[in-house]
Amino acid sequence: MTQVNEALVRQLLGEVIDTHTGAPLGNAIRAVGVDGAKVSVDLLIGYPAASAITAITQQAKQALEANAGIESAAVSVTTRIQSHKVQGTLGPLPNVKNIIAVASGKGGVGKSTVAANLALALKAEGAKVGVMDADIYGPSQPRMLGINAKPESPDGKSIVPLEAHGVQIMSIGFLVEEDTPMIWRGPMVTQAMMQLITDSRWNMLDYMIIDLPPGTGDIQLTLAQKVPVSGVVIVTTPQDIALIDVSRAIKMFEKVEVAVLGIVENMATHVCSNCGHEEHIFGEGGGERMAERYKVPLLGSLPLDIRIREQTDGGNPTVDAIPESDLSARYREIARNTAGRLSLLPRNKSLGLGKIVVRGVPGAA
């Protein structure tokens, strides 16, 4: 019979892959206890995963107890969200651990809808989240998140973000009327974006989601040069022609040393609102081909579903509108995958240690 010791435990969990990070679960081991044929393991994961803790716990427990020498395994899982390294010599934004930009090579791919639901999904998984609407010309987050108010400025210099659905939100849309066009030149737009980001009183965020305008223009370049971004998510559609736009976006962020966390394939299938039939009207496997070609993860795929459009138009995005649905589960998986991939990047130690939150208990199945 195999001798049970710490090395065996680490070996067994080293063979289990955490699907949210793509890394061995053994890398998350914080402590191991061995008492004869009984073992206990403490795992520490670096991303919010409230809806997946039980599955992760069970996965580790089964892998250990499948070994003939281990009679029983008690597994506990805790989460700690760290601040991660940003580009160049930039320092982190006060009260914000990580900034994740959501970008696209062109408009019309559903980027803002993905950004809103990604923020709500990260919140649902246990993180403190903010949304920064950086699309100065066409701000959509106020409507999508169902908030119509003016933010306050306690000192005449800084602004307090508004809050809806449990997330903090800032947008130029709060400061102008919805039908007022922003007839500004490039320098004015980038200055406005920077002020909204840096002059807002964000309240201890684990993640700030920045909804970028489409393309690779002034705002994207300014963000990459002046805002401490931990990583970027590229939203695309599955058509082969979209490869060109994904290529432009990925190459731009690579040049400015911003980590590309992965691709979200939107409108991957169409779901009929009458019969529920799902088909690949824009082609099949486009997201996988893009991810493979550019050596980045496919964070998840989303369908073209009328409910997503209706809910965001109504100010109540899918993750909150129908939290127990398959659609919400897809967004939450994308959120875990995004934060999981970010958790593998080097830490930014200038913010110190994060707070440990207990999500599992020893022996939990």
C-alpha positions in Angstrom: 0.0 0.0 0.0 1.2 3.5 -0.9 2.6 5.4 2.1 0.4 8.4 2.8 2.4 11.6 3.3 2.4 15.3 2.3 4.3 14.5 -0.9 1.6 12.1 -2.0 -1.1 14.6 -1.4 0.7 17.2 -3.4 1.3 14.8 -6.2 -2.4 13.7 -6.4 -3.7 17.3 -6.4 -1.0 18.2 -8.9 -2.7 15.9 -11.4 -6.1 17.8 -11.0 -6.6 20.8 -13.2 -8.5 23.8 -12.0 -10.7 24.6 -15.0 -10.9 28.3 -14.0 -7.2 28.8 -14.2 -5.9 26.0 -16.3 -3.3 25.3 -13.6 -2.9 22.3 -11.3 -5.1 22.4 -8.2 -2.0 21.4 -6.3 -0.6 24.9 -6.8 -3.4 26.1 -4.5 -2.3 24.0 -1.5 -1.8 26.1 1.6 -1.5 23.4 4.2 -1.5 19.6 4.4 -2.2 17.4 7.4 -1.7 13.6 7.6 -3.0 11.3 10.3 -2.4 7.7 9.3 -4.8 7.1 6.4 -6.7 10.3 7.0 -5.6 13.6 5.3 -6.7 17.2 5.5 -5.9 19.9 2.9 -6.4 23.6 2.9 -6.7 25.2 -0.5 -6.3 28.9 -1.3 -7.6 30.1 -4.6 -7.1 33.6 -5.9 -10.4 34.4 -7.5 -14.1 34.7 -6.4 -15.9 31.4 -6.8 -19.0 31.3 -4.5 -20.9 29.0 -6.9 -18.0 26.7 -7.5 -16.5 26.1 -4.1 -18.5 22.9 -3.5 -17.4 21.5 -6.9 -13.8 22.4 -6.3 -13.9 20.8 -2.8 -15.5 17.7 -4.1 -13.1 17.5 -7.0 -10.1 17.6 -4.6 -11.7 15.2 -2.2 -12.5 12.6 -4.9 -9.0 12.8 -6.3 -7.5 12.1 -2.9 -9.8 9.4 -1.8 -9.4 7.6 -5.2 -5.9 6.6 -3.8 -6.1 3.2 -2.1 -3.9 4.4 0.8 -6.2 7.4 1.8 -9.2 6.4 3.9 -10.8 9.8 4.0 -9.9 13.4 3.0 -11.1 16.6 4.6 -10.8 19.6 2.2 -11.4 23.3 2.9 -11.2 26.1 0.3 -10.6 29.7 1.0 -10.4 32.6 -1.4 -8.1 35.6 -1.4 -8.3 38.2 -4.2 -4.9 39.8 -4.6 -3.8 42.9 -6.6 -1.9 41.9 -9.7 0.9 43.5 -11.6 0.0 46.3 -14.1 1.8 47.5 -17.2 5.1 49.4 -17.2 5.9 51.5 -14.1 2.3 52.5 -13.3 1.1 52.1 -9.7 -2.3 50.8 -8.7 -5.3 53.0 -8.4 -6.2 53.8 -4.8 -8.9 51.5 -3.4 -8.9 49.4 -6.5 -7.1 46.0 -6.5 -7.5 45.2 -10.2 -8.7 46.9 -13.3 -10.0 44.6 -16.1 -10.7 46.3 -19.4 -13.4 44.8 -21.7 -12.6 45.6 -25.3 -13.5 44.7 -28.9 -11.9 45.2 -32.3 -15.1 46.7 -33.6 -18.6 47.8 -32.5 -21.8 45.7 -32.6 -20.4 42.6 -30.9 -22.2 43.1 -27.5 -19.2 44.2 -25.6 -21.1 46.6 -23.2 -23.7 43.9 -22.4 -20.8 41.4 -21.6 -19.1 44.1 -19.5 -22.3 44.7 -17.4 -23.0 41.1 -16.9 -19.3 40.3 -16.1 -19.4 42.9 -13.4 -22.6 41.5 -11.9 -21.3 37.9 -12.2 -18.0 38.8 -10.3 -20.2 40.4 -7.6 -22.4 37.3 -7.4 -19.3 35.1 -7.0 -18.3 37.2 -4.0 -16.2 40.1 -5.2 -16.5 43.9 -4.7 -16.9 45.3 -8.1 -17.1 48.7 -9.9 -18.0 49.6 -13.5 -16.3 52.4 -15.4 -18.1 53.3 -18.6 -15.2 54.6 -20.8 -17.3 55.0 -23.9 -17.5 58.8 -23.8 -19.3 59.1 -27.2 -21.8 56.4 -26.5 -22.2 55.6 -22.8 -24.6 52.7 -22.4 -23.9 51.4 -18.8 -26.4 53.9 -17.1 -29.3 52.4 -19.1 -28.0 48.8 -19.0 -27.6 49.0 -15.2 -30.9 50.9 -14.7 -29.6 54.0 -13.0 -30.6 57.6 -13.8 -29.2 60.0 -11.3 -26.5 62.6 -10.8 -23.4 61.7 -8.7 -22.4 63.8 -5.8 -19.2 65.7 -5.3 -18.5 66.2 -1.5 -15.5 68.5 -2.1 -16.0 69.9 -5.5 -13.1 67.9 -6.8 -13.9 64.2 -6.6 -17.1 62.3 -7.5 -18.9 59.5 -5.5 -19.8 56.7 -7.9 -23.4 55.7 -8.0 -24.5 52.2 -7.1 -26.9 49.7 -8.7 -27.3 45.9 -8.5 -24.6 46.0 -5.8 -21.9 47.4 -8.0 -20.3 50.9 -8.1 -20.8 52.7 -11.4 -19.3 55.8 -13.1 -20.2 57.1 -16.5 -20.2 60.3 -18.5 -23.8 59.4 -19.1 -24.6 60.5 -15.5 -23.4 64.0 -16.3 -25.1 64.7 -19.6 -28.6 64.0 -21.0 -29.0 60.7 -22.7 -29.8 62.2 -26.1 -27.0 64.9 -25.9 -24.2 64.1 -28.4 -20.6 64.4 -27.1 -19.1 66.6 -29.9 -15.6 66.5 -28.5 -12.2 66.0 -30.1 -9.8 63.3 -29.0 -7.9 65.1 -26.3 -11.1 66.2 -24.5 -12.4 62.7 -24.6 -9.3 61.1 -23.1 -9.1 63.8 -20.4 -12.7 63.2 -19.5 -12.1 59.5 -19.2 -9.0 59.9 -17.0 -10.9 62.3 -14.7 -13.8 59.9 -14.3 -11.4 57.1 -13.4 -9.0 58.9 -11.2 -11.3 61.5 -9.5 -14.0 59.0 -8.5 -14.1 57.8 -4.9 -14.1 54.1 -5.5 -14.8 52.2 -2.4 -12.3 49.2 -1.9 -12.9 47.3 -5.1 -11.5 43.9 -5.9 -12.2 44.5 -9.6 -13.0 47.6 -11.7 -14.5 46.6 -15.1 -13.8 49.2 -17.7 -16.2 49.2 -20.7 -14.0 50.5 -23.5 -15.3 52.0 -26.7 -14.8 49.7 -29.7 -11.7 49.8 -31.8 -8.0 50.7 -31.1 -8.0 54.5 -31.0 -7.1 57.3 -28.6 -9.1 56.1 -25.6 -7.6 52.6 -25.8 -4.1 53.9 -26.2 -4.5 56.4 -23.3 -5.9 53.7 -21.1 -3.0 51.4 -21.9 -0.4 54.1 -21.2 -1.9 55.9 -18.1 -4.3 53.6 -16.4 -3.0 50.6 -14.3 -4.7 47.8 -16.1 -4.2 44.2 -14.8 -5.7 42.5 -17.8 -8.1 42.8 -20.8 -10.9 40.6 -22.1 -11.6 40.7 -25.8 -15.2 40.3 -26.9 -15.9 39.0 -30.4 -18.4 37.1 -32.6 -17.7 33.7 -34.1 -17.4 34.6 -37.8 -14.0 34.0 -39.5 -14.0 37.7 -40.6 -13.9 38.7 -36.9 -10.4 37.2 -36.7 -9.0 40.4 -38.2 -10.6 42.6 -35.5 -9.5 40.3 -32.7 -6.0 40.3 -34.1 -5.8 44.1 -34.1 -7.1 44.3 -30.5 -4.8 41.6 -29.2 -1.7 43.0 -30.9 -2.4 46.5 -29.6 -2.6 45.3 -26.0 0.4 43.1 -26.3 2.5 46.1 -27.6 1.5 48.2 -24.5 2.2 45.2 -22.2 -1.4 44.7 -21.0 -2.1 41.0 -20.4 -4.9 39.5 -22.6 -6.8 37.3 -20.2 -8.8 35.7 -23.0 -11.6 35.9 -25.5 -15.4 35.9 -24.9 -17.3 34.6 -27.9 -20.7 36.4 -28.0 -23.6 35.4 -30.2 -22.0 32.0 -30.6 -25.4 30.4 -31.2 -29.0 31.6 -31.8 -31.7 30.5 -29.4 -35.2 30.5 -30.9 -37.6 32.3 -28.5 -40.5 30.1 -29.7 -39.1 26.6 -29.5 -35.8 27.0 -27.8 -33.9 25.4 -30.7 -30.2 26.5 -30.6 -28.1 26.7 -33.8 -24.8 28.2 -35.0 -26.1 30.8 -37.4 -22.7 32.6 -37.6 -20.6 29.5 -37.9 -19.3 27.0 -35.3 -16.1 27.0 -33.4 -14.9 30.5 -34.3 -14.0 31.4 -30.7 -12.0 28.2 -30.3 -10.1 28.9 -33.5 -9.3 32.5 -32.4 -8.2 31.4 -29.0 -5.9 28.7 -30.5 -4.5 31.0 -33.1 -3.6 33.7 -30.7 -2.6 31.4 -27.8 -5.1 32.9 -25.3 -7.9 31.2 -23.4 -11.5 31.0 -24.6 -13.2 32.3 -21.4 -16.7 31.3 -22.6 -19.3 31.5 -25.2 -22.7 33.2 -25.1 -25.8 32.7 -27.2 -27.8 35.3 -29.2 -30.9 35.2 -26.9 -33.7 37.8 -26.9 -33.8 37.7 -23.1 -30.3 39.2 -22.8 -31.3 42.1 -25.0 -34.6 42.7 -23.3 -33.1 42.6 -19.8 -30.2 45.0 -20.5 -32.5 47.4 -22.3 -34.7 47.3 -19.2 -31.8 48.1 -16.8 -31.8 44.7 -15.2 -29.0 42.6 -16.8 -29.4 38.8 -17.1 -27.2 37.8 -14.2 -29.5 39.6 -11.8 -32.8 39.3 -13.8 -32.7 35.5 -14.0 -29.9 34.4 -11.6 -30.7 30.7 -11.7 -30.8 30.4 -15.5 -28.4 28.8 -17.9 -27.5 32.3 -19.3 -26.6 33.5 -15.8 -24.5 30.4 -15.2 -22.6 31.1 -18.4 -21.8 34.6 -17.4 -20.7 33.4 -13.9 -18.4 30.8 -15.5 -16.8 33.5 -17.7 -16.4 35.7 -14.6 -14.6 32.8 -12.7 -12.5 32.0 -15.7 -11.5 35.7 -16.2 -10.6 36.2 -12.5 -8.9 32.8 -12.4 -6.6 33.6 -15.3 -5.8 36.9 -13.7 -4.9 35.2 -10.5 -2.0 33.4 -12.2 -0.3 36.7 -13.0 2.4 38.2 -10.8 1.2 40.0 -7.7 1.4 43.7 -7.2 2.7 43.7 -3.6 2.3 47.4 -3.0 -1.3 47.0 -1.8 -0.4 44.4 0.7 -2.3 41.2 1.6 -6.0 40.8 0.8 -8.6 39.5 3.2 -9.1 35.8 3.5 -12.8 34.7 3.1 -13.7 31.2 4.2 -15.9 29.6 1.6 -15.7 25.9 2.5 -15.4 23.8 5.7 -13.2 20.9 6.4 -14.8 17.6 5.4 -17.4 19.3 3.2 -18.4 17.2 0.2 
